[in-house]
Amino acid sequence: MNDQPRTITVAALADLHVKDTPADSYRDLFKEISEAADVLVLAGDLTDLGKPKQAEHLAADLAACSIPVVAVLGNHDYEAGEADKLAAILEAAKVHLLDGRHVEIEGVGFVGVKGFAGGFGRFMLSSFGEPAIKAMVAEGIDQAMRLENAMRQVRADRAVVVLHYAPIVETVTGEPPEIYPFLGSSRLAETIDRFEVSAVVHGHAHRGAYQGRTPRGAPVYNVAAHIEKPTGRPYALLEI
């Protein structure tokens, strides 16, 4: 008897930046993904300016997707100050929107937070000085803690972490070094490395690199639509 869990294929994509009147529909892409994968993961910046109308366009296109959809919001999705409305629209479209939560699909636990900026390694911003700096660091710590709390709830043997901001510097390499601190934070990787993780996906760094690893070795994939991937398509396909 074979007790090994079935391997599933996860399609991962970020930074769709759906606009008020999108010139291109994602319906055909979502149909294609549905035939190639078991789960679709959207790693933030689902909309361009965080407007409910933009989320409605995306929800309409997602009707063409016949597989479960897991997502987190990105920084662009907060721009209009209506992230709660975006969340309601997407959840009504049966998207598993993760914000410090997890969902188990096909024996795999999907855990997600947006993440935040802060920098990497010894250049990571510390909580010192002006209140504004301390508030920024506190937000990064809060996101890492939300991720940790969600990870502790996972009972599946396999876990996929879904972020918008990067947890490692390798997958933002290619962007101007001056903006690295705004693309992610090592605090996220520190949290991830406390657990057994099958894969980590993120977006945000449009000109970054496709693949890297956390210090403990968890594979990390930058799945921003603009990043070249082995599929030759805007999305990555990961066997989990």
N, C-alpha and C positions, 0 to 999 in steps of 0.2 A: 504493500500500500504506500502510495506517495503522499506524504503529509506536507510537502513543500508548497508554500503559497504560490498562486499563479502570478507570474510577472505581468505587470500592467504597463501600458505605454502612456506617458504623460506628455501632452503637448503644452509648451510653455511660451508665453508671449507677453511683452510689456510695451507700454508707451504707444498705445493706439491713437491717443490725442483726438478723439472724435469731436468734431466741430458742430456748430449750430446747423449748418446746411452742408453736411459732408459731401464732398465731390465723389467719393468712392464709398460704396457699401462694403461691409465686411461679410455679408451673407454668404457669398461663394467661398470665401476663405474658411468660415466656420463650418460650412458643409464639408469642405475638403478635410479639415481637421477631424471632424466627426468620423470620417472613414479611416483615418490614420491612427487615431488614439482612443484611449478609454476615458481620459479625463482631460479637460482643458483648464490650464492655470493662467490667469491674467495678473501680472505682477505690477499693477499700478499705472498711474497716468492714463486711466481709461478715457477720460475726457480732456479737452484742451484747456478749458477755463473753469471747470467745476460747475457748469450750469445744468439744472435739471433737464432742460431740453436736449442737451448733449447726451445725458444718460438715457433719455428716452429713445434717442436714435440708436444707441448701442443695444439697449434692451430689445428693440425691434429686430435688429440684426441677429441677436443671440437666439431668437426664435428658430433660426435655421440650424442651431447647434443641437444635436440629438444625444450628446454625452454630458455628464455632470460638469458644471463650471465652478471653479474655485477662484476667488479674487481677493486682492487687497487694493485699497486706494493708494494713490500717489500724491505728491505735493501739488500737482496741477488740479487734482480733484478737490482741493481745499481752497482754491483761489477765490471763488465766489462766496465763500462762507456758508455754503449750503450742502455740506458733506452729508448731513443727516438725510436730506431729501434724496441725494444721489443714492445713498444706501437703501432707502426705502424702495426706490424705483428698481434697483438691481435685485434686491431680495424678492420683490414681487415677480421678477422675471426668473426666479428660482436659482439665482446665483448664490453660492455659499460664500458670503462676504465675511472675511476673517479680519478681526481687529482685536487681537489678543484671545482668539478662540481657535478651536480645531474642529475638524470634521473627518470622519473615517469613511473612505470610499474604497471598495474592493480590497479591504485588508490593509490599506495604507492610510496613515494619519497625516492629514494636511494641516499645518500650523502656520498662522500668518499674523504679521503686524506690518505697518507701513515702514517702521524704522525711522531713523533720523540721521542728521549730519553730525559731525564731530571730529572727523579725521582718523588716522590710522597709526597703529603702533606707538612709537615714542613721540609722535607728533600729534597725538590725540589731545583735544582740548580738555583742560582741567578746570574744575570748579574753583576759580580764583579771580578776585577782582570785582568788577562791576556787577550789579544785580542782573543786567542783561546777559552777561556771559554765564553767570550761574544758572539763569533760567534756561539757557540753551543747553547746557550740560545736563540739567535736571530732566529736560524733555528726552534727551538721548537715553539717560538711565531709565526713565519710565518706560520707554519703548522696549528696552532690553529686559526689564522686569516683567512686562506683559508677555513677552515672548517666553520667558522662562516659566511663568505660571501656566501658560497654555501647554508648553512641552510636558510639564509634569502630569497633565491630564491624559496624555496619549497612552493608549494601551496596546496599540498595534506594534508589531515587530519592526515595521518600516515606517519612516517619517520623512516627509518633504516639507521644508521650510520655505514659505513664500514671503518675500520682502519686496519693497520698492527700492529702498536705499541699499547700497552695497555693504557687505560685512567685511570685505577684504580689499586691499589696494590693487591686487593683481587684475581684477576685472574692471577697474576704472582706468587702467593704464591705456593711454592713447588720448585721453582728455588732457587739457592744459593742467600741468601740475598745480598751478595757482588755485584751481577750484577743487582739488581733491578733498579738502576738509568738508565741502558742501555736498559731496556725493555719497557719503556713508560714514560708518563708524566701526572700529574694531570692537566696540562693546557688544555689537551683535554677534560677532564671531566668538567672543569669549563665552557668551551664553550658549550658542550652538554647540560648542565643543564640550559642554557638560553632559551632552546626550549623544546617543547613537542616531545619526542622521544619514539618510540615504542620498539626499540631494538638497541643495539650496538654490533657489532661483530669485533673481532680482532684475530690475531695469534701471531707469534713471540716467545711466551713463551711456548716452547715445553713441559715443565714439570710443567706448572702452573696449575691453577684450572679452571673448566669449567664455573662457574657462579659467578657473583657478581652484585653490584649495584653502580651507581654513588651516590654522597651525596644526590641528590634530588630524587633518586629512580629509575632512568632509568635502565632497566636490561641490563647487559653486559655479553657477552658470548665469551670465549676463544675457538675458533674453529680450532686451530692448529690440523693437522691430528693426532698427537700423543696423544691428550687429549681424555680421556674416556668420551663418551657422552651417553645420555639416549637412543639413537638409537642403540647403540652397533656397530655403523658403523663409518668410519672416519669423516663423516659429521654430523652436527646438523640439525634438522628440527624444524623450528620456525613458529608458527602460528601468523600471523600479521593481 
